[in-house]
């Protein structure tokens, strides 16, 4: 016999609902001591009251010694990226492109319960007050009056939020450059990128067009960092510096915090479906959590794998094997799995008719839409002893049903726990909105609106939008742990590769400290291993992009910077204008600012065009400190007496080599005169006309 529940404004009352007899097999406790018993405030009465039972099906189909047990999450280490907050350069007059989440801002306009991304606005305001020229880019699909708003509407809305004018710009050929002549108080907003298929395809030509004239790229769209788009990944290839905005930085910190195991017990609440594709991610969660609570369609896949009766319409294809693998893995790690014991269901023919059915007893003519009251009671009991909770994915089982009481009950519960010294991370639009609605004040939970980013990260995949940003060292480097005497003069080798130049120099000049910078982390790790094995105390290496981090790293060094070497960069002949992207204006200016008055810059390349470009960059961006005067005069050898590995390779080919020098005077005080020398190694190859050059700058 069924009950027709009364509907009031889209909700229903449950006072007259029938509760069917509930089974005892909804909770899997594959270990001897439950999570509740391990909780600090748990009592034996509470554990005895919980209607739990072991599932022998798992015992019959798995053995702990056959399952690989991980001591901690098998996740990629999230890199430390250069942030706008710690960006060391002067932003005045720089052209900065900011990738923002326009949809988030528009949803906040539609619904006051949607959190407004104030950090994104702070990013734009910070750039504006720093006198940077700002180009905003983004895509949006939120509709107003059943239509997607035009760029003019969005620009006007942003202007009202920022309190300064935002100028809309249509994306047509050659439209961007003239608009850069707008007066200082103008900020540009480019057209909706979702209108262009080149955006989704990460088209290189489109990316170059978007970034025309841009000096610095700021990514403030963390929710898209798992996707490869022209506006998040492609444009980064055409900008001198690539940094994280305030909103991106904040969400990245939340992601790192979500997967730290600083507090125990730690439970993950898993909603949604598609278990087959998320199986690897669920194992990652199980590797660092003490319990898993399933409140979405994935619960039915685990029930089906355990042999419980489940309506076939709820069973996902190919999910049985993956579900069994998850059960075996959690059993081997001795962690809990909590499955719903009962469900609110809706009659397929009469949608207003609601009834509670126990797990495993749902008729085919009914569909589950929410977790039942007994399930919520057990979830509440479990979470009451937790010190850290992750909620990812929606509670409801039918996307068309928008009035999930379980969602708001869970949000209320987590909001209360967050104010009781419990770390809460909530992921997903529905969950974040629910927490905002039930909270009496600013929620104390960490909220990440895009669960897709978390799922991709848990699968062990790199996040393309994150990897496209520059690496950085915003934290303080303890130089006294790197060198025996951090006051010694410093030599920095940019693009140090396998470190042969530094390792050869270090024994000859023990009065110097040596620092190698390279973007290739594997090469840097090998160099660091060599340092540790050899016991050298005046050599160190860091994996980073020196273009944007050189200033922040070297400026904190206690001693003087006396020599910077940049040797044999690898050019890309397919992109002549980006033949060597490392030596950009920001790096040249940082070197010029930090180099000691008698310091030197050593440039080396086996390709004529590259070394001439490097020379030109120092001449153009040397801040007026250099005056180059050319005078050819052949020299005999490299003045250091130490050759890099690539230089050795060229010489071993037996080609004739000659050198020439150029003198340069600096615009410095009368008693501080210095010179500039360019050493040129000339290699002749009749077949290709191959030219090799080496160079050195002196201040």
C-alpha positions in Angstrom: 0.0 0.0 0.0 1.4 3.4 -1.0 1.0 6.8 0.4 0.4 10.0 -1.5 2.6 12.7 0.1 1.4 16.3 0.2 3.2 18.7 -2.1 3.8 22.3 -1.1 5.7 24.6 -3.5 7.8 21.8 -4.9 8.5 20.1 -1.6 6.8 17.2 0.1 5.9 16.2 3.7 6.9 12.8 5.0 4.9 12.5 8.2 2.5 9.9 6.7 5.0 7.9 4.7 5.4 4.2 5.1 8.8 2.9 6.1 9.4 -0.6 4.8 11.4 -3.1 6.9 15.0 -2.2 6.4 17.7 -4.8 5.7 21.0 -5.1 7.6 23.4 -5.4 4.8 23.6 -1.8 3.6 26.9 -1.1 5.4 30.2 -2.8 4.6 32.6 -2.9 7.5 35.5 -5.0 6.2 37.7 -4.4 9.3 37.5 -5.6 12.9 37.0 -2.1 14.3 34.5 0.4 12.7 35.3 4.0 12.0 32.8 5.0 14.7 34.7 2.9 17.3 37.9 4.6 16.3 36.3 8.1 16.6 37.4 10.1 19.6 33.9 10.7 20.9 32.3 7.4 19.9 30.6 5.2 22.5 30.0 1.5 22.6 26.2 2.1 22.8 26.3 4.0 19.5 28.1 1.2 17.7 25.7 -1.4 19.1 22.7 0.6 18.0 24.0 0.8 14.4 22.3 -2.0 12.4 25.4 -3.2 10.6 26.5 -6.6 9.3 29.6 -8.0 7.5 29.2 -9.0 3.9 30.6 -12.4 3.4 30.4 -11.9 -0.4 33.6 -9.9 -0.1 35.3 -12.6 1.9 34.5 -15.1 -0.8 35.8 -13.1 -3.7 38.9 -11.4 -2.4 42.0 -11.9 -0.4 44.0 -9.0 1.2 47.3 -10.4 0.0 46.1 -10.1 -3.6 45.4 -6.5 -3.4 48.0 -3.8 -3.6 47.8 -1.6 -0.6 49.1 2.0 -0.8 50.2 3.8 2.3 49.1 7.2 0.9 47.4 8.7 -2.1 49.0 7.8 -5.4 48.6 11.3 -6.8 50.8 13.6 -8.7 52.3 16.3 -6.5 50.6 19.6 -7.3 53.2 22.0 -8.5 54.0 25.3 -6.9 53.1 27.9 -9.5 53.9 31.6 -9.9 51.1 33.6 -8.5 50.0 37.2 -9.2 50.2 37.8 -5.5 54.0 37.1 -5.5 54.8 38.4 -9.0 58.0 40.3 -8.7 57.8 42.5 -11.7 56.4 46.0 -12.2 53.0 45.7 -13.8 52.7 49.3 -15.0 52.0 49.6 -18.7 52.2 45.8 -19.1 49.4 44.2 -21.3 47.9 41.5 -19.1 45.4 38.9 -20.3 43.1 37.4 -17.6 41.1 34.2 -18.2 38.0 34.5 -15.9 35.0 32.4 -15.2 32.2 34.5 -16.6 29.5 31.9 -16.0 30.2 32.0 -12.3 29.7 35.8 -12.2 26.5 35.6 -14.3 25.0 32.9 -12.1 25.6 35.1 -9.1 23.6 37.8 -10.9 20.7 35.3 -11.4 20.7 33.7 -8.0 21.9 35.3 -4.8 22.6 31.9 -3.3 25.3 31.3 -5.8 28.7 32.4 -4.4 30.2 35.4 -6.1 33.8 35.0 -7.0 35.2 38.0 -5.2 38.8 36.8 -5.7 38.3 37.1 -9.5 37.2 40.7 -9.0 40.2 41.3 -6.7 42.5 40.0 -9.5 41.2 42.5 -12.0 41.2 45.4 -9.5 44.8 44.6 -8.4 45.9 44.8 -12.1 43.9 47.9 -12.6 45.4 49.7 -9.6 48.9 48.6 -10.8 48.3 50.5 -14.1 48.3 47.4 -16.2 46.4 47.2 -19.5 43.8 44.5 -19.0 42.2 42.1 -21.6 39.5 39.9 -20.1 38.7 36.6 -21.8 36.1 33.9 -21.0 33.1 31.9 -22.2 29.6 31.9 -20.9 26.4 29.9 -21.5 24.1 31.3 -18.7 20.9 32.6 -20.3 18.8 35.6 -19.6 15.3 35.6 -21.0 16.2 32.3 -22.8 19.1 34.0 -24.6 22.8 34.0 -24.0 23.8 37.6 -23.3 26.0 39.5 -25.8 29.4 40.7 -24.9 28.0 44.3 -24.4 25.6 43.0 -21.7 28.4 41.2 -19.8 30.8 44.1 -20.1 28.2 46.4 -18.6 27.6 44.0 -15.7 31.3 43.7 -15.0 31.6 47.5 -15.1 29.0 47.6 -12.3 30.8 45.0 -10.2 34.3 46.6 -10.7 33.2 50.2 -10.5 35.3 51.1 -13.6 34.5 50.8 -17.3 34.9 47.6 -19.2 34.9 47.9 -23.0 33.4 45.1 -25.1 35.4 43.9 -28.1 34.2 41.8 -30.9 36.6 39.1 -32.1 37.2 40.0 -35.7 40.6 40.2 -37.5 42.8 43.1 -36.4 40.2 44.3 -33.9 42.3 44.0 -30.7 45.4 46.2 -31.4 43.5 49.5 -32.0 41.6 49.0 -28.8 44.8 49.0 -26.8 44.9 52.7 -27.4 41.9 53.2 -25.0 42.4 55.6 -22.1 43.8 54.2 -18.9 40.5 53.6 -17.1 39.4 51.2 -19.8 39.5 47.4 -19.5 38.7 45.2 -22.5 36.4 42.2 -22.5 36.7 40.0 -25.6 33.7 38.2 -27.2 32.2 35.0 -25.8 34.8 32.3 -26.6 32.2 29.5 -26.7 31.3 30.9 -30.1 34.6 29.7 -31.6 35.4 26.1 -32.3 39.1 27.1 -32.3 38.8 27.7 -28.5 37.8 24.1 -27.8 40.4 22.7 -30.3 43.2 24.8 -28.7 44.1 26.1 -32.1 47.6 27.6 -32.1 46.7 30.3 -34.6 43.7 31.3 -32.6 45.8 31.3 -29.4 48.3 33.6 -31.0 45.6 35.9 -32.2 44.1 36.1 -28.7 47.4 36.9 -27.1 48.4 39.5 -29.6 50.7 42.0 -27.8 50.1 40.4 -24.4 53.1 40.4 -21.9 51.6 38.4 -19.0 48.9 35.7 -18.9 46.9 35.4 -15.7 44.7 32.3 -15.4 41.9 32.8 -12.9 39.6 30.0 -14.2 40.5 27.1 -11.9 37.3 25.2 -12.8 38.7 24.8 -16.4 42.2 23.8 -15.6 41.4 20.1 -16.4 40.6 21.1 -20.0 42.9 21.9 -22.9 41.6 25.2 -24.3 43.2 28.0 -26.4 42.4 30.5 -23.6 43.9 28.4 -20.8 46.8 26.5 -22.4 47.4 27.8 -25.9 47.8 31.5 -25.1 50.4 30.5 -22.4 52.8 29.6 -25.3 52.8 33.2 -26.6 53.3 35.2 -23.3 56.5 36.0 -21.5 55.0 35.1 -18.1 52.1 32.9 -17.0 50.8 33.2 -13.5 47.8 32.2 -11.3 45.2 34.8 -10.4 43.8 35.2 -6.8 40.8 33.0 -7.5 42.9 30.3 -9.1 45.5 30.4 -6.3 42.7 30.1 -3.7 41.1 27.1 -5.3 44.5 25.4 -5.8 45.2 25.8 -2.1 41.8 24.3 -1.3 42.6 21.3 -3.6 45.9 20.8 -1.8 44.2 21.0 1.6 41.4 18.6 0.6 43.9 15.8 0.1 46.2 16.4 3.0 45.8 13.8 5.7 46.5 16.2 8.6 43.3 15.2 10.5 41.8 11.8 11.2 39.2 10.3 10.9 38.8 11.4 7.3 35.7 10.4 5.4 34.7 11.1 1.8 31.0 11.4 0.8 30.7 10.3 -2.9 27.7 11.3 -5.0 26.9 11.0 -8.7 27.4 8.1 -11.0 29.6 6.7 -13.8 31.6 4.4 -11.6 33.4 2.8 -14.4 35.3 6.0 -15.4 35.8 7.0 -11.8 37.1 3.7 -10.4 40.7 4.8 -10.4 39.8 8.1 -8.7 37.8 6.2 -6.0 40.8 4.0 -5.3 42.9 7.1 -4.9 40.3 8.4 -2.4 40.3 5.1 -0.6 44.1 5.3 -0.3 44.0 8.2 2.2 40.5 8.1 3.7 39.2 6.1 6.6 35.8 5.7 5.1 33.7 6.2 2.0 30.0 7.2 2.1 28.1 6.7 -1.2 25.0 8.8 -1.7 24.6 8.7 -5.5 24.1 6.2 -8.3 27.5 4.7 -7.7 26.0 3.1 -4.6 23.8 0.8 -6.8 26.9 -0.4 -8.7 28.5 -1.5 -5.4 25.2 -3.2 -4.3 25.0 -5.0 -7.6 28.6 -6.2 -7.3 27.8 -7.5 -3.8 24.9 -9.6 -5.2 22.1 -7.4 -3.8 18.9 -7.0 -5.9 19.1 -3.8 -7.9 16.7 -2.7 -10.6 18.5 -3.3 -13.9 17.7 0.2 -15.2 20.0 1.5 -12.4 23.0 -0.8 -13.3 25.8 0.8 -15.3 27.5 -1.2 -18.1 31.0 -2.5 -17.4 30.8 -1.3 -13.8 30.6 -4.7 -12.0 34.3 -5.5 -12.3 35.4 -2.0 -11.3 33.0 -2.1 -8.3 34.4 -5.4 -7.1 37.9 -4.0 -7.4 37.0 -1.0 -5.2 35.4 -3.3 -2.6 38.5 -5.6 -2.6 40.8 -2.5 -2.3 38.9 -1.0 0.6 38.8 -4.4 2.4 42.5 -4.8 2.0 43.0 -1.3 3.5 40.5 -2.0 6.3 38.4 1.1 5.7 34.6 1.4 5.8 32.1 1.7 3.0 28.7 3.1 3.9 25.8 2.4 1.5 22.3 3.8 1.8 19.9 1.6 3.7 16.7 3.2 2.3 15.6 5.6 -0.5 12.9 8.1 -1.2 11.4 6.9 -4.4 9.0 8.4 -6.9 6.3 6.6 -8.8 7.2 6.6 -12.5 3.6 7.1 -13.6 2.5 9.5 -10.8 5.4 11.8 -9.9 3.6 13.3 -7.0 3.5 9.9 -5.3 6.5 9.4 -3.0 7.4 6.4 -0.8 10.4 5.0 1.2 11.8 1.7 0.1 14.7 -0.3 1.6 17.8 -0.9 -0.4 17.4 -3.9 -2.6 13.6 -3.7 -2.5 12.8 -1.0 -5.0 10.0 -2.0 -7.5 10.6 -1.5 -11.2 7.7 1.0 -11.3 9.5 3.3 -8.8 12.7 5.3 -9.2 15.0 6.5 -6.3 15.3 10.2 -6.0 16.9 10.8 -2.6 18.5 8.9 0.3 16.1 7.9 3.0 15.8 9.0 6.7 17.5 5.9 8.1 20.4 6.4 5.8 20.7 10.1 6.8 20.6 9.1 10.4 23.6 6.7 10.0 25.5 9.2 7.9 25.0 11.8 10.7 26.2 9.4 13.3 29.3 8.6 11.2 30.2 12.2 10.4 29.8 13.3 14.0 33.2 11.7 14.9 35.1 12.8 11.8 37.7 15.5 11.8 38.0 15.9 8.0 35.3 15.4 5.4 35.2 15.6 1.6 31.8 15.9 -0.2 32.0 15.5 -4.0 29.0 14.8 -6.3 25.2 15.3 -5.9 23.1 13.4 -3.4 20.0 13.0 -5.6 19.7 10.1 -8.0 17.5 11.7 -10.6 19.0 14.9 -12.2 15.4 16.1 -13.1 14.5 16.1 -9.4 15.7 19.4 -8.0 14.2 19.3 -4.5 16.6 16.9 -2.8 16.0 17.1 1.0 19.0 14.9 1.5 21.3 17.5 -0.2 20.2 20.2 2.2 20.2 17.9 5.3 23.7 17.0 4.5 24.7 20.6 3.8 23.2 21.6 7.2 25.1 18.8 8.9 28.4 19.8 7.3 27.9 23.4 8.0 27.5 22.5 11.7 30.5 20.3 11.7 32.7 22.9 10.0 32.1 25.2 13.0 33.3 22.4 15.3 36.9 22.2 14.3 36.2 19.8 11.4 37.8 20.5 8.0 35.2 20.4 5.3 35.7 20.5 1.5 32.6 20.7 -0.7 32.9 20.2 -4.5 30.2 20.8 -7.1 27.7 23.5 -7.9 24.8 21.8 -6.3 26.6 21.1 -3.0 28.2 24.6 -2.8 24.8 26.2 -3.4 23.2 24.1 -0.7 25.9 25.0 1.8 25.4 28.7 1.0 21.7 28.4 1.5 21.8 26.7 4.9 24.6 28.7 6.3 23.7 31.5 8.7 26.9 33.4 7.9 29.9 33.0 5.6 30.4 29.2 5.3 33.5 27.8 7.0 33.8 25.1 4.4 36.3 25.0 1.5 34.1 25.2 -1.6 35.3 24.1 -5.1 32.6 24.6 -7.7 34.1 22.2 -10.3 34.1 18.5 -9.3 35.5 17.6 -12.7 38.9 19.1 -11.7 39.0 16.9 -8.6 38.0 13.8 -10.4 40.7 14.3 -13.1 43.3 14.9 -10.4 42.2 11.8 -8.4 42.6 9.8 -11.6 46.3 10.7 -11.5 46.3 13.0 -14.5 48.0 16.3 -14.8 45.8 19.4 -15.0 46.8 21.1 -18.4 45.7 24.6 -17.3 47.8 24.2 -14.1 50.8 22.8 -15.9 50.8 25.7 -18.4 51.6 28.2 -15.6 55.2 29.1 -14.6 56.7 27.3 -11.7 57.6 29.5 -8.8 59.2 29.6 -5.3 57.0 32.0 -3.4 58.2 30.5 -0.2 61.4 31.6 1.5 64.5 29.6 0.4 66.7 28.6 3.3 70.0 29.4 1.7 72.0 28.3 4.7 70.7 24.7 4.1 71.8 24.9 0.4 75.3 26.1 0.9 78.0 26.0 3.5 78.6 29.7 3.1 75.6 31.5 1.5 77.5 34.8 1.6 79.8 33.7 -1.2 79.3 35.3 -4.7 76.8 33.4 -6.8 76.9 32.0 -10.3 73.5 31.1 -11.9 73.4 28.8 -14.9 70.0 29.2 -16.6 68.9 26.1 -18.6 71.5 24.1 -16.7 70.5 20.8 -18.3 72.6 17.9 -16.9 74.7 20.4 -15.0 78.1 19.6 -16.5 79.1 23.2 -16.8 78.5 23.8 -13.1 80.1 20.5 -12.0 83.2 21.4 -13.9 83.4 25.0 -12.6 82.8 24.2 -9.0 86.2 22.5 -8.3 88.1 25.2 -10.1 86.4 28.2 -8.4 85.6 27.1 -4.8 85.2 30.8 -3.8 81.8 30.8 -5.6 78.4 29.2 -5.0 76.6 27.7 -8.0 72.9 27.5 -8.8 71.4 25.7 -11.8 67.9 26.5 -13.0 66.1 24.3 -15.5 62.4 23.5 -16.4 63.2 19.8 -16.8 62.5 18.4 -13.3 64.0 14.9 -14.2 67.3 16.5 -15.1 67.3 18.6 -12.0 66.5 15.6 -9.8 69.5 13.8 -11.3 71.8 16.8 -10.7 70.6 17.0 -7.1 71.3 13.3 -6.6 74.8 13.8 -7.9 75.3 16.7 -5.5 74.2 14.6 -2.5 76.3 11.6 -3.6 79.4 13.7 -4.1 79.0 15.8 -1.0 79.5 19.1 -2.8 78.4 22.0 -0.6 78.6 24.9 -3.0 76.3 23.6 -5.7 72.5 23.5 -5.9 69.7 23.1 -8.5 66.1 24.1 -8.8 63.4 23.0 -11.3 61.7 26.2 -12.5 61.1 28.6 -15.4 63.6 31.3 -14.9 61.8 33.7 -17.1 59.3 34.5 -14.3 61.0 33.2 -11.2 64.6 34.4 -11.5 64.0 37.7 -9.7 62.0 36.0 -6.8 64.7 33.3 -6.3 67.9 35.3 -6.7 66.7 38.5 -4.9 66.7 36.7 -1.6 70.2 35.3 -1.9 72.5 36.9 0.8 75.6 37.3 -1.4 76.2 39.0 -4.7 75.2 37.7 -8.1 78.5 37.9 -10.1 77.8 35.7 -13.1 74.8 34.5 -15.1 75.3 31.9 -17.9 72.8 31.1 -20.6 74.1 28.3 -22.8 72.9 26.6 -26.0 69.1 27.1 -25.8 67.1 24.9 -28.1 65.5 27.0 -30.8 62.2 26.2 -32.6 62.8 27.0 -36.3 59.1 26.6 -37.0 58.4 29.7 -34.9 61.1 32.3 -35.7 59.5 35.0 -33.6 59.7 32.6 -30.6 63.0 31.0 -31.5 64.0 31.1 -27.9 61.3 32.0 -25.4 63.4 31.8 -22.3 65.3 35.1 -22.9 62.4 37.5 -22.7 62.2 41.1 -21.4 61.3 40.1 -17.8 64.3 37.9 -17.5 66.7 40.4 -19.0 65.4 43.2 -16.7 65.7 40.9 -13.7 69.3 40.0 -14.6 70.3 43.6 -15.2 68.7 44.7 -11.8 70.3 42.0 -9.7 73.7 41.6 -11.2 76.6 43.1 -9.2 78.4 46.1 -10.7 81.3 44.0 -11.8 79.2 41.0 -12.8 79.1 39.2 -16.1 76.5 37.5 -18.3 77.8 34.6 -20.4 75.8 33.8 -23.5 76.4 30.8 -25.7 74.7 29.3 -28.7 75.7 27.2 -31.7 73.2 29.0 -33.9 74.0 32.5 -35.1 70.4 33.8 -35.1 69.9 32.8 -31.5 72.9 34.5 -30.1 72.2 37.7 -32.1 68.7 37.7 -30.7 70.0 37.3 -27.2 72.4 40.1 -27.8 69.6 42.3 -29.1 67.4 41.5 -26.1 70.1 42.7 -23.7 70.6 45.8 -25.8 66.9 46.7 -26.0 65.9 45.8 -22.4 69.1 46.7 -20.6 67.4 49.8 -19.1 69.9 52.1 -20.7 72.9 50.6 -18.8 74.6 49.3 -21.9 76.1 51.0 -24.9 77.3 48.5 -27.5 80.3 49.3 -29.6 81.3 46.7 -32.1 84.9 45.9 -32.8 86.0 42.6 -34.3 89.1 40.9 -32.9 89.7 37.2 -32.9 90.4 35.4 -29.7 91.8 32.0 -29.1 89.5 30.2 -26.6 86.6 30.2 -24.1 87.8 32.5 -21.3 86.5 30.2 -18.5 88.4 27.1 -19.7 85.3 25.1 -19.0 83.1 23.8 -21.8 79.5 22.7 -21.6 78.4 19.3 -22.8 77.0 20.8 -26.1 80.2 22.8 -26.7 82.2 19.6 -26.3 79.9 17.9 -28.8 80.6 20.6 -31.4 84.4 20.6 -30.9 84.5 16.8 -31.2 83.2 17.1 -34.7 86.5 18.7 -35.6 85.1 21.9 -37.2 87.4 24.9 -37.3 86.6 27.5 -34.6 87.5 31.1 -34.4 86.5 33.8 -31.9 85.9 37.5 -32.1 85.1 40.1 -29.5 83.0 43.2 -29.2 83.5 46.0 -26.7 80.6 47.7 -24.9 80.7 50.7 -22.5 78.1 51.1 -19.8 76.2 54.3 -18.8 77.6 54.1 -15.3 79.3 56.5 -12.8 82.8 57.7 -13.9 84.7 55.4 -11.6 82.5 52.4 -12.4 83.4 51.9 -16.1 82.9 48.4 -17.4 83.1 46.6 -20.7 81.1 44.1 -22.8 82.8 41.2 -24.7 81.2 38.9 -27.2 83.3 35.8 -27.9 82.4 34.3 -31.2 83.1 30.7 -32.2 82.7 30.3 -36.0 82.1 26.9 -37.4 81.9 26.4 -41.2 79.9 23.6 -42.7 79.9 23.6 -46.5 76.8 21.5 -46.7 74.4 23.6 -44.6 76.2 26.9 -44.0 75.9 26.1 -40.3 77.1 28.9 -38.0 78.1 28.6 -34.3 78.6 31.5 -31.9 79.5 31.9 -28.3 79.3 35.1 -26.3 80.0 36.8 -23.0 78.6 40.1 -21.6 80.5 42.0 -18.9 79.2 45.0 -16.9 
